[in-house]
Amino acid sequence: MNMMEVSRLHGLRGELRQSESMAKHVSWRAGGAVARAYWPADVDDLAAFLRTVSTAEALYFVGLGSNLLIRDGGVQATVVFTHWALRQISLSSTGEHNIEIFAEAGIASPKVARFAALHGAEGAEFLAGIPGTVGGALAMNAGCYGGETWNIVATVRTIDRQGVVRQRATSDFRIGYRSVVGPENEAFVAATFCVPRGDGEKSRNKIKELLSKRIASQPLQQPNAGSVFRNPPNDHAARLIEACGLKGTRVGGAEISRRHANFIVNTGGASAADIEALIDLAQNTVGEKFGVKLECEVRIIGERA
Ligand SMILES: Cc1cc2nc3c(=O)[nH]c(=O)nc-3n(C[C@H](O)[C@H](O)[C@H](O)COP(=O)(O)OP(=O)(O)OC[C@H]3O[C@@H](n4cnc5c(N)ncnc54)[C@H](O)[C@@H]3O)c2cc1C
């Protein structure tokens, strides 16, 4: 049975594509294809789709691809994109001290920051500069400037490979720095954020300030995936890479940013292999010079070409 027939047979309402090039779906604008990609119409449709995918098959959820690299040889897997359909955001409750915001996984993280400010809350500003989705922020425990996603999570909603949706408590997950370990084979479909009440105007100003800081320090004009490496304890990956004299080093179309050494930019036509070669170079050079093993923050999947 081909994919169109599978789709019709199961009454799916989303869009299913085969051999989908991922370069246009990841912020690095580089890399290979996935065997199948699905854009669900909504959560019920997603559940119906998941029941058609064999549990033997690799499955990935993808938001805005701002922390992801698919190797040039592609990946034999199914990818579910959340950002077309899972886009509800609402105020779920307001209390004396906090407000609660319900956001589906496909909502862009900056929208949560602005929504919180609009409703007179302070504490979600850090999300304004993280160019991914709520699902990606939950999976990565994304954070910056002292804020971390899971610090403001009240509950999450997950979906498993049989399409069963569950409400889960934060205690069901082990949360660390850019690390989240939870029940296996469950992906995020939504979260409820609990944000302290505060001054909305102050929050909006803080968002502007944080965004200006980013514009001044990050190479936002060129395709990138944010910080490539986690910061090692009590140090900064950017400082170590810069101290090795690697800023501006190029492989093919990829370059270790001259502006921020923990960023690798696509200067045009970079392959995933070019990017990965620079990742390896930075890791090896910093390892040799400082004895520090830099760990990749960016998720890399697939086969080399
Ligand atoms: C310019 C720039 C600046 C950045 N700054 C920061 C920063 O300050 N702090 C920071 O932490 N990150 C930063 N990042 C990295 C990135 O934006 C974050 O990690 C973001 O949260 C990823 O979200 P995404 O939707 O793009 O995820 P994707 O890149 O699509 O996916 C990342 C990972 O999350 C998984 N995932 C995605 N959605 C789901 C889901 N619904 N359920 C389960 N798993 C899922 C994917 O399978 C993958 O493993 C930056 C990136 C860029 C390009």
PDBQT file of the ligand as one rigid body, heavy atoms in Angstrom, charges set to zero:
ROOT
HETATM    1  C1  LIG A 401      19.455  31.853  16.778  1.00  0.00    +0.000 C 
HETATM    2  C2  LIG A 401      19.197  30.760  17.770  1.00  0.00    +0.000 A 
HETATM    3  C3  LIG A 401      19.266  31.036  19.121  1.00  0.00    +0.000 A 
HETATM    4  C4  LIG A 401      19.022  30.026  20.060  1.00  0.00    +0.000 A 
HETATM    5  N1  LIG A 401      19.096  30.338  21.381  1.00  0.00    +0.000 NA
HETATM    6  C5  LIG A 401      18.835  29.377  22.301  1.00  0.00    +0.000 A 
HETATM    7  C6  LIG A 401      18.883  29.677  23.696  1.00  0.00    +0.000 A 
HETATM    8  O1  LIG A 401      19.146  30.799  24.109  1.00  0.00    +0.000 OA
HETATM    9  N2  LIG A 401      18.642  28.685  24.575  1.00  0.00    +0.000 N 
HETATM   10  C7  LIG A 401      18.334  27.422  24.171  1.00  0.00    +0.000 A 
HETATM   11  O2  LIG A 401      18.099  26.559  25.022  1.00  0.00    +0.000 OA
HETATM   12  N3  LIG A 401      18.281  27.105  22.847  1.00  0.00    +0.000 NA
HETATM   13  C8  LIG A 401      18.517  28.050  21.914  1.00  0.00    +0.000 A 
HETATM   14  N4  LIG A 401      18.469  27.725  20.584  1.00  0.00    +0.000 N 
HETATM   15  C9  LIG A 401      18.212  26.340  20.180  1.00  0.00    +0.000 C 
HETATM   16  C10 LIG A 401      16.733  26.021  19.898  1.00  0.00    +0.000 C 
HETATM   17  O3  LIG A 401      16.022  27.171  19.477  1.00  0.00    +0.000 OA
HETATM   18  C11 LIG A 401      16.034  25.429  21.128  1.00  0.00    +0.000 C 
HETATM   19  O4  LIG A 401      16.624  24.223  21.541  1.00  0.00    +0.000 OA
HETATM   20  C12 LIG A 401      14.539  25.180  20.840  1.00  0.00    +0.000 C 
HETATM   21  O5  LIG A 401      13.857  24.919  22.035  1.00  0.00    +0.000 OA
HETATM   22  C13 LIG A 401      14.307  24.032  19.857  1.00  0.00    +0.000 C 
HETATM   23  O6  LIG A 401      12.936  24.060  19.473  1.00  0.00    +0.000 OA
HETATM   24  P1  LIG A 401      12.487  23.510  18.052  1.00  0.00    +0.000 P 
HETATM   25  O7  LIG A 401      11.013  23.546  18.004  1.00  0.00    +0.000 OA
HETATM   26  O8  LIG A 401      13.200  24.234  16.970  1.00  0.00    +0.000 OA
HETATM   27  O9  LIG A 401      13.009  22.025  18.157  1.00  0.00    +0.000 OA
HETATM   28  P2  LIG A 401      13.612  21.112  16.994  1.00  0.00    +0.000 P 
HETATM   29  O10 LIG A 401      14.938  21.659  16.576  1.00  0.00    +0.000 OA
HETATM   30  O11 LIG A 401      12.591  20.914  15.947  1.00  0.00    +0.000 OA
HETATM   31  O12 LIG A 401      13.870  19.776  17.795  1.00  0.00    +0.000 OA
HETATM   32  C14 LIG A 401      14.866  19.738  18.816  1.00  0.00    +0.000 C 
HETATM   33  C15 LIG A 401      14.716  18.415  19.581  1.00  0.00    +0.000 C 
HETATM   34  O13 LIG A 401      13.471  18.415  20.270  1.00  0.00    +0.000 OA
HETATM   35  C16 LIG A 401      12.679  17.305  19.870  1.00  0.00    +0.000 C 
HETATM   36  N5  LIG A 401      11.285  17.734  19.800  1.00  0.00    +0.000 N 
HETATM   37  C17 LIG A 401      10.772  18.781  19.105  1.00  0.00    +0.000 A 
HETATM   38  N6  LIG A 401       9.434  18.867  19.304  1.00  0.00    +0.000 NA
HETATM   39  C18 LIG A 401       9.114  17.847  20.138  1.00  0.00    +0.000 A 
HETATM   40  C19 LIG A 401       7.882  17.396  20.709  1.00  0.00    +0.000 A 
HETATM   41  N7  LIG A 401       6.726  17.998  20.451  1.00  0.00    +0.000 N 
HETATM   42  N8  LIG A 401       7.918  16.319  21.522  1.00  0.00    +0.000 NA
HETATM   43  C20 LIG A 401       9.090  15.681  21.779  1.00  0.00    +0.000 A 
HETATM   44  N9  LIG A 401      10.278  16.060  21.258  1.00  0.00    +0.000 NA
HETATM   45  C21 LIG A 401      10.291  17.129  20.447  1.00  0.00    +0.000 A 
HETATM   46  C22 LIG A 401      13.220  16.900  18.498  1.00  0.00    +0.000 C 
HETATM   47  O14 LIG A 401      12.944  15.546  18.207  1.00  0.00    +0.000 OA
HETATM   48  C23 LIG A 401      14.696  17.196  18.668  1.00  0.00    +0.000 C 
HETATM   49  O15 LIG A 401      15.342  16.139  19.346  1.00  0.00    +0.000 OA
HETATM   50  C24 LIG A 401      18.703  28.721  19.630  1.00  0.00    +0.000 A 
HETATM   51  C25 LIG A 401      18.624  28.450  18.247  1.00  0.00    +0.000 A 
HETATM   52  C26 LIG A 401      18.864  29.453  17.330  1.00  0.00    +0.000 A 
HETATM   53  C27 LIG A 401      18.741  29.152  15.867  1.00  0.00    +0.000 C 
ENDROOT
TORSDOF 0
